[in-house]
Amino acid sequence: MPEAASKQAPVPHPATDAAAREIKAQVHRYYAAATEDYLKYYQTGWHHHMHYGFDRDLPRGGNPTEHMVRYLAQIAGLQSGEKLLDAGCGVGGSSIFLARAMGLDCVGITLVESQAKLAKGFAAKSAAPQGRARFSVNDFHVPAFKPGSFDVVWAVESFDHAVDKRAWVESMYELLKPGGRLVIADGFRATAPRDAAQAQAYAGFLAGWAVPHLCSARELEEYAAGAGFDPVHGEDISADVLPHARAIFRFGLLFIPVRWALARLGMVNREKLGNAYATYFQYRTLRRGLWAYCVYCFRKPV
Protein backbone atom coordinates (compact mmCIF):
# COMPACT_ATOMS: atom_id res chain seq x y z
CA MET A 1 0.00 0.00 0.00
CA PRO A 2 1.32 3.50 -0.77
CA GLU A 3 3.04 5.53 1.88
CA ALA A 4 0.95 8.69 1.62
CA ALA A 5 -0.10 9.05 5.24
CA SER A 6 -0.76 12.60 6.32
CA LYS A 7 1.19 14.52 8.95
CA GLN A 8 -1.91 16.64 9.46
CA ALA A 9 -4.74 15.93 11.87
CA PRO A 10 -7.66 14.22 10.09
CA VAL A 11 -10.04 16.66 8.45
CA PRO A 12 -13.45 16.60 10.18
CA HIS A 13 -16.43 15.62 8.08
CA PRO A 14 -19.26 18.11 7.64
CA ALA A 15 -21.48 17.91 10.69
CA THR A 16 -24.81 19.00 9.30
CA ASP A 17 -27.12 18.11 6.46
CA ALA A 18 -27.03 21.75 5.38
CA ALA A 19 -23.25 21.64 5.02
CA ALA A 20 -23.49 18.43 3.01
CA ARG A 21 -26.11 19.94 0.71
CA GLU A 22 -23.93 22.99 0.11
CA ILE A 23 -20.92 20.85 -0.79
CA LYS A 24 -23.01 18.88 -3.28
CA ALA A 25 -24.34 22.15 -4.70
CA GLN A 26 -20.75 23.38 -5.15
CA VAL A 27 -19.84 20.21 -7.00
CA HIS A 28 -22.91 20.57 -9.21
CA ARG A 29 -22.13 24.22 -9.98
CA TYR A 30 -18.51 23.42 -10.75
CA TYR A 31 -19.21 20.62 -13.23
CA ALA A 32 -22.18 22.42 -14.79
CA ALA A 33 -19.81 25.32 -15.55
CA ALA A 34 -16.51 23.51 -16.15
CA THR A 35 -17.68 20.67 -18.40
CA GLU A 36 -17.63 23.18 -21.26
CA ASP A 37 -13.95 23.79 -20.49
CA TYR A 38 -13.21 20.07 -20.52
CA LEU A 39 -14.93 19.68 -23.89
CA LYS A 40 -13.16 22.66 -25.43
CA TYR A 41 -9.69 22.55 -23.90
CA TYR A 42 -9.27 18.98 -22.61
CA GLN A 43 -10.64 17.50 -25.86
CA THR A 44 -13.21 15.36 -24.09
CA GLY A 45 -15.41 15.73 -27.15
CA TRP A 46 -13.44 12.89 -28.74
CA HIS A 47 -11.92 10.87 -25.89
CA HIS A 48 -14.64 11.54 -23.25
CA HIS A 49 -12.29 11.27 -20.24
CA MET A 50 -12.21 13.99 -17.56
CA HIS A 51 -9.27 12.83 -15.45
CA TYR A 52 -5.49 12.69 -15.27
CA GLY A 53 -3.47 10.63 -17.71
CA PHE A 54 -1.14 7.75 -16.86
CA ASP A 55 2.25 7.89 -18.57
CA ARG A 56 3.91 4.63 -17.47
CA ASP A 57 4.59 2.45 -20.54
CA LEU A 58 2.40 4.74 -22.64
CA PRO A 59 2.73 3.70 -26.31
CA ARG A 60 3.94 6.34 -28.72
CA GLY A 61 0.92 8.35 -29.81
CA GLY A 62 -1.23 6.75 -27.12
CA ASN A 63 -3.93 8.53 -25.14
CA PRO A 64 -2.77 8.90 -21.50
CA THR A 65 -6.30 9.21 -20.10
CA GLU A 66 -7.45 6.05 -21.85
CA HIS A 67 -4.21 4.40 -20.73
CA MET A 68 -5.25 5.17 -17.14
CA VAL A 69 -8.54 3.33 -17.66
CA ARG A 70 -6.72 0.32 -19.13
CA TYR A 71 -4.39 0.20 -16.13
CA LEU A 72 -7.24 0.36 -13.63
CA ALA A 73 -9.12 -2.34 -15.55
CA GLN A 74 -6.03 -4.54 -15.29
CA ILE A 75 -5.71 -3.91 -11.55
CA ALA A 76 -9.35 -4.80 -11.00
CA GLY A 77 -9.32 -7.86 -13.27
CA LEU A 78 -12.43 -6.73 -15.14
CA GLN A 79 -14.24 -9.44 -17.10
CA SER A 80 -16.68 -9.27 -20.00
CA GLY A 81 -20.28 -9.33 -18.86
CA GLU A 82 -19.65 -7.83 -15.44
CA LYS A 83 -21.91 -5.02 -14.25
CA LEU A 84 -20.08 -1.85 -13.28
CA LEU A 85 -21.27 1.30 -11.51
CA ASP A 86 -19.32 4.32 -12.78
CA ALA A 87 -19.83 6.49 -9.69
CA GLY A 88 -19.31 10.07 -10.83
CA CYS A 89 -19.06 9.28 -14.53
CA GLY A 90 -18.49 12.76 -15.97
CA VAL A 91 -19.27 12.62 -19.69
CA GLY A 92 -18.98 8.84 -19.77
CA GLY A 93 -15.38 8.14 -20.78
CA SER A 94 -14.69 5.10 -18.61
CA SER A 95 -18.09 3.47 -19.17
CA ILE A 96 -18.03 3.96 -22.94
CA PHE A 97 -14.50 2.56 -23.24
CA LEU A 98 -15.10 -0.41 -20.92
CA ALA A 99 -18.35 -1.32 -22.69
CA ARG A 100 -16.83 -1.03 -26.15
CA ALA A 101 -13.41 -2.60 -25.53
CA MET A 102 -14.11 -5.09 -22.72
CA GLY A 103 -17.79 -5.97 -22.95
CA LEU A 104 -18.90 -4.65 -19.56
CA ASP A 105 -22.42 -3.59 -18.67
CA CYS A 106 -21.79 -0.07 -17.34
CA VAL A 107 -24.13 2.24 -15.47
CA GLY A 108 -22.79 5.79 -15.15
CA ILE A 109 -24.22 8.30 -12.67
CA THR A 110 -23.58 12.02 -12.29
CA LEU A 111 -25.12 14.93 -10.41
CA VAL A 112 -25.15 17.08 -13.54
CA GLU A 113 -27.93 16.83 -16.09
CA SER A 114 -25.81 18.20 -18.96
CA GLN A 115 -23.11 15.59 -18.32
CA ALA A 116 -25.62 12.73 -18.43
CA LYS A 117 -27.01 14.07 -21.70
CA LEU A 118 -23.54 14.37 -23.24
CA ALA A 119 -22.58 10.90 -22.06
CA LYS A 120 -25.69 9.39 -23.65
CA GLY A 121 -24.87 11.15 -26.92
CA PHE A 122 -21.24 10.05 -26.90
CA ALA A 123 -22.28 6.46 -26.16
CA ALA A 124 -24.76 6.47 -29.04
CA LYS A 125 -22.02 7.61 -31.44
CA SER A 126 -19.34 5.18 -30.26
CA ALA A 127 -18.36 2.14 -32.28
CA ALA A 128 -20.64 -0.84 -31.72
CA PRO A 129 -19.91 -1.87 -28.13
CA GLN A 130 -19.60 -5.43 -26.88
CA GLY A 131 -21.35 -4.32 -23.69
CA ARG A 132 -23.62 -1.46 -22.69
CA ALA A 133 -23.08 2.03 -21.33
CA ARG A 134 -26.10 3.76 -19.77
CA PHE A 135 -26.22 7.05 -17.90
CA SER A 136 -28.51 8.87 -15.49
CA VAL A 137 -28.62 11.73 -13.01
CA ASN A 138 -28.11 10.30 -9.54
CA ASP A 139 -26.34 11.31 -6.33
CA PHE A 140 -23.44 8.92 -5.83
CA HIS A 141 -23.73 9.35 -2.06
CA VAL A 142 -27.16 7.67 -2.10
CA PRO A 143 -27.42 5.87 -5.46
CA ALA A 144 -30.83 4.39 -6.22
CA PHE A 145 -29.79 0.75 -6.57
CA LYS A 146 -30.47 -2.37 -4.54
CA PRO A 147 -27.75 -3.96 -2.40
CA GLY A 148 -25.59 -6.42 -4.31
CA SER A 149 -26.37 -4.87 -7.71
CA PHE A 150 -22.82 -4.60 -9.09
CA ASP A 151 -19.65 -6.58 -9.68
CA VAL A 152 -17.55 -3.41 -9.72
CA VAL A 153 -17.85 0.15 -8.37
CA TRP A 154 -15.55 2.48 -10.32
CA ALA A 155 -14.62 5.92 -8.94
CA VAL A 156 -12.05 7.82 -10.99
CA GLU A 157 -11.50 11.26 -9.46
CA SER A 158 -14.96 11.31 -7.96
CA PHE A 159 -14.18 9.91 -4.50
CA ASP A 160 -12.56 13.25 -3.58
CA HIS A 161 -16.00 14.89 -3.87
CA ALA A 162 -17.56 12.56 -1.29
CA VAL A 163 -18.86 14.54 1.67
CA ASP A 164 -18.30 11.76 4.22
CA LYS A 165 -15.68 9.48 2.73
CA ARG A 166 -15.98 6.71 5.30
CA ALA A 167 -19.76 6.55 4.82
CA TRP A 168 -19.33 6.50 1.05
CA VAL A 169 -16.96 3.51 1.17
CA GLU A 170 -19.41 1.67 3.43
CA SER A 171 -22.31 2.36 1.07
CA MET A 172 -20.32 1.06 -1.92
CA TYR A 173 -19.64 -2.16 0.01
CA GLU A 174 -23.40 -2.68 0.24
CA LEU A 175 -23.88 -2.15 -3.50
CA LEU A 176 -21.35 -4.83 -4.43
CA LYS A 177 -21.98 -8.53 -4.87
CA PRO A 178 -19.77 -10.94 -2.90
CA GLY A 179 -16.41 -10.92 -4.65
CA GLY A 180 -17.12 -7.48 -6.11
CA ARG A 181 -14.40 -4.84 -6.37
CA LEU A 182 -14.18 -1.17 -5.49
CA VAL A 183 -11.77 0.76 -7.74
CA ILE A 184 -10.61 4.24 -6.73
CA ALA A 185 -8.13 6.53 -8.52
CA ASP A 186 -7.78 9.94 -6.91
CA GLY A 187 -5.79 12.48 -4.93
CA PHE A 188 -4.96 11.85 -1.27
CA ARG A 189 -3.69 14.23 1.37
CA ALA A 190 0.03 13.68 2.04
CA THR A 191 2.17 16.22 3.92
CA ALA A 192 1.09 19.41 5.66
CA PRO A 193 1.82 22.76 3.97
CA ARG A 194 5.12 24.13 5.18
CA ASP A 195 4.17 27.79 5.01
CA ALA A 196 1.34 30.17 4.20
CA ALA A 197 2.09 30.14 0.47
CA GLN A 198 1.80 26.36 0.30
CA ALA A 199 -1.38 26.43 2.37
CA GLN A 200 -2.87 28.99 0.00
CA ALA A 201 -1.91 26.93 -3.04
CA TYR A 202 -3.41 23.77 -1.54
CA ALA A 203 -6.63 25.56 -0.64
CA GLY A 204 -6.82 27.02 -4.16
CA PHE A 205 -6.35 23.59 -5.70
CA LEU A 206 -9.21 22.08 -3.68
CA ALA A 207 -11.58 25.03 -3.94
CA GLY A 208 -11.01 25.45 -7.66
CA TRP A 209 -12.09 21.88 -8.33
CA ALA A 210 -14.92 21.81 -5.74
CA VAL A 211 -13.21 19.26 -3.49
CA PRO A 212 -14.38 19.57 0.16
CA HIS A 213 -11.29 17.80 1.54
CA LEU A 214 -8.87 14.98 0.76
CA CYS A 215 -8.39 12.08 3.11
CA SER A 216 -5.02 10.38 3.38
CA ALA A 217 -4.24 7.05 1.73
CA ARG A 218 -3.98 5.47 5.17
CA GLU A 219 -7.43 6.76 6.09
CA LEU A 220 -8.93 5.22 2.96
CA GLU A 221 -7.32 1.89 3.82
CA GLU A 222 -8.85 2.12 7.30
CA TYR A 223 -12.28 3.00 5.89
CA ALA A 224 -12.13 0.04 3.50
CA ALA A 225 -11.02 -2.39 6.21
CA GLY A 226 -13.73 -1.10 8.54
CA ALA A 227 -16.36 -1.64 5.86
CA GLY A 228 -15.23 -5.25 5.41
CA PHE A 229 -13.14 -5.02 2.21
CA ASP A 230 -9.99 -7.02 1.56
CA PRO A 231 -7.10 -5.11 -0.07
CA VAL A 232 -6.18 -6.13 -3.63
CA HIS A 233 -3.98 -3.31 -4.88
CA GLY A 234 -2.73 0.03 -3.55
CA GLU A 235 -0.17 2.20 -5.30
CA ASP A 236 1.08 5.78 -5.38
CA ILE A 237 1.34 6.65 -9.09
CA SER A 238 2.12 10.35 -8.63
CA ALA A 239 5.28 10.04 -10.74
CA ASP A 240 3.25 8.59 -13.61
CA VAL A 241 0.63 11.34 -13.37
CA LEU A 242 3.08 14.23 -12.94
CA PRO A 243 3.78 14.74 -16.70
CA HIS A 244 0.06 15.18 -17.32
CA ALA A 245 -0.24 17.48 -14.31
CA ARG A 246 2.62 19.55 -15.72
CA ALA A 247 0.90 19.87 -19.09
CA ILE A 248 -2.30 21.08 -17.38
CA PHE A 249 -0.20 23.56 -15.37
CA ARG A 250 1.44 24.99 -18.48
CA PHE A 251 -1.93 25.47 -20.07
CA GLY A 252 -3.08 27.25 -16.93
CA LEU A 253 -0.24 29.76 -17.21
CA LEU A 254 -1.85 31.00 -20.42
CA PHE A 255 -5.42 30.36 -19.33
CA ILE A 256 -5.50 32.25 -16.01
CA PRO A 257 -4.84 35.82 -17.27
CA VAL A 258 -7.57 35.51 -19.87
CA ARG A 259 -10.05 34.07 -17.39
CA TRP A 260 -9.19 36.73 -14.81
CA ALA A 261 -9.82 39.52 -17.31
CA LEU A 262 -13.12 37.99 -18.44
CA ALA A 263 -14.20 37.58 -14.83
CA ARG A 264 -13.51 41.27 -14.19
CA LEU A 265 -15.84 42.06 -17.08
CA GLY A 266 -18.52 39.75 -15.70
CA MET A 267 -18.18 37.36 -18.64
CA VAL A 268 -16.94 34.34 -16.66
CA ASN A 269 -18.43 32.94 -13.47
CA ARG A 270 -16.61 32.06 -10.25
CA GLU A 271 -16.50 28.33 -11.01
CA LYS A 272 -14.76 28.81 -14.35
CA LEU A 273 -12.25 31.20 -12.82
CA GLY A 274 -11.60 28.76 -9.99
CA ASN A 275 -11.08 25.96 -12.51
CA ALA A 276 -8.39 28.03 -14.20
CA TYR A 277 -6.55 28.68 -10.93
CA ALA A 278 -6.78 24.99 -10.00
CA THR A 279 -4.91 24.01 -13.18
CA TYR A 280 -2.00 26.03 -11.79
CA PHE A 281 -2.18 25.00 -8.14
CA GLN A 282 -2.70 21.26 -8.73
CA TYR A 283 0.80 20.84 -10.18
CA ARG A 284 2.57 23.03 -7.64
CA THR A 285 1.04 21.14 -4.74
CA LEU A 286 1.53 17.69 -6.27
CA ARG A 287 5.19 18.43 -7.05
CA ARG A 288 5.75 19.63 -3.48
CA GLY A 289 4.20 16.48 -2.06
CA LEU A 290 1.16 18.05 -0.40
CA TRP A 291 -0.97 15.40 -2.04
CA ALA A 292 -0.40 12.13 -3.85
CA TYR A 293 -2.23 10.42 -6.69
CA CYS A 294 -3.03 6.83 -5.70
CA VAL A 295 -4.93 3.93 -7.22
CA TYR A 296 -6.71 1.26 -5.20
CA CYS A 297 -8.69 -1.90 -5.64
CA PHE A 298 -10.55 -3.52 -2.74
CA ARG A 299 -12.56 -6.74 -2.84
CA LYS A 300 -15.73 -7.69 -0.96
CA PRO A 301 -15.22 -11.18 0.52
CA VAL A 302 -17.17 -14.03 -1.02
C-alpha positions, 0 to 999 in steps of 0.5 A, a space after each residue: 500500500 502506498 506511503 501517503 499518510 498525512 502529517 496533518 490531523 484528520 479533516 473533520 467531516 461536515 457535521 450537518 445536512 445543510 453543510 453536506 447539501 452545500 458541498 453537493 451544490 458546489 460540486 454541481 455548480 462546478 461541473 455544470 460550468 466547467 464541463 464546457 472547459 473540458 470539452 473545449 480545452 481537454 478534448 473530451 469531445 473525442 476521448 470523453 475522459 475527464 481525469 489525469 493521464 497515466 504515462 507509465 509504458 504509454 505507447 507512442 501516440 497513445 492517449 494517456 487518459 485512456 491508458 489510465 482506464 486500461 491500467 485500472 481495468 487490469 488492476 481490478 481484473 475486469 471481465 466481459 459481462 460484469 456489471 459496473 457502476 461508474 460512480 461520478 461518470 463525468 461525460 462517460 469516458 470510462 463506461 463507454 470505453 469499458 463497454 466497447 473494448 471489454 464488454 462490460 455492462 456499465 451504469 454511469 451516474 452524475 449529479 449534472 444533467 448536462 453531463 448525463 445528456 452528453 454521455 448518452 450522446 457520446 455512447 450512441 455515437 461510439 463504435 458498436 460496443 460489446 457491452 452497454 453504457 447507460 447514464 442517469 442523473 443520480 447522487 453517488 452518495 445515495 445511489 438508487 440501486 439495490 444492495 448487491 447490484 454490481 460486480 464493480 464500483 468504479 470511482 475515478 477522481 470522484 471519491 474526492 467529492 464525497 462529503 463523508 468518505 468513510 460513509 461512502 466507502 461503506 455504502 459502496 460495500 453494500 452495492 457490491 456482490 460478494 467478490 465485487 471490487 471497489 476501484 478508486 483513482 484519486 488524490 490523497 492528502 500527504 504532507 502538511 503545507 510548510 508555510 502560508 504560500 503552500 497552504 494557500 496553493 493547496 486551498 486554491 487547488 481544492 476550492 477550484 475543483 470543488 473538493 471539500 477535503 482529501 483524506 489520506 491514503 492510510 485513512 482510505 485503507 482504514 475505511 475500507 477495512 472497517 467496511 469489510 473489504 480485503 485489499 487487492 492493490 494500492 499504489 502511489 502513481 504520482 510520478 506517472 501522473 506528474 507529466 500530465 499534471 505539468 501539461 495542465 499547469 502549463 496550459 493554466 499559465 496561459 489560461 489564467 490571465 484571460 479568465 481573470 480579465 473575463 471575470 472582471 468584465 462579468 463574462 466568466 463565473 466564479 466556477 470557471 475562474 476557480 477551474 483556471 486557478 486549479 490548473 496552476 495549483 494542482 501541479 505546484 502542490 503535487 510536485 511539493 508532495 502536499 498530495 499524492 495520486 493513488 490507485 486502489 482496488 478492494 474486494 468484498 469477501 465471497 
